[in-house]
Amino acid sequence: MLLSEVPLLFRREILPLDVTLIQVSPPDAHGFCCLGVAVAAVRVAKMVIAQVNPRMPRTHGDSLIHVNRLHALVEHEAPLFELRRPALTATDLAIGRHVAILVEDGATLQVGMDSIPDAVLAALTGHKDLGIHTEMFSDGVLDVVERGVITGASREDCRRVRERSRRLYDFVDDTSVIRRNPKVTAINSAIEVGLTGQVCADSIGEQLFSGVGGQMDFIRGPRCPRAASRSSRSPRRLAEERRASCPSSNRAPGW
């Protein structure tokens, strides 16, 4: 199952929801609160309980819920969770420079999290009019925006999801489909690549390493017929130190 298909579990009541706990911004003059930097299954839950936090940014898109739909709410101001930005290694920077070469001017980027995606973003210095359509992004995107490289000028629709620091939360405050975007370029990490080209992105041998999130959606999206005709691609990054940490198996690294 793809991450984008999870809502169907709730809507079809394959996985019925009794209670959902959410954090929202204070309501506006019309009584609408915003889910901000989070997403939640508020439409199908039998009961919705909300923490109203003034520090939650108001983001655009399908992120509003009216106070009349809240069964209970608690007003409490608290800092949003923040992550420290990882330090970039020489290997990260080298991979970032190689991947940046594949990104065309006017491309729409999907970038994952952690140090290597940040390294790719750091290497996007001479590009023009890039856009963003991504499941989530980090502070590295803000640096590219401030350099004037990400402008969204070539995009048909503008959506974004967030994560990480207060700086990023402030950026998305009050601010369609993947294949509709021009030159979709999905940049994701791989842990191992098999001799037949199969990619492993969530485990090392038999040990689960991480979740793949919406990676498969962004791999399929750029390969849709309409997207393929617009020079879309899905490059892979495979760090040397991650390959070295993998146990012996019949899978071999590849580029």
Summary of the structure (lengths in Angstrom):
residues: 255
radius of gyration: 19.6
end to end distance: 26.8
largest distance: 60.8
contacts: 753
relative contact order: 0.13
helix: 27%
strand: 18%
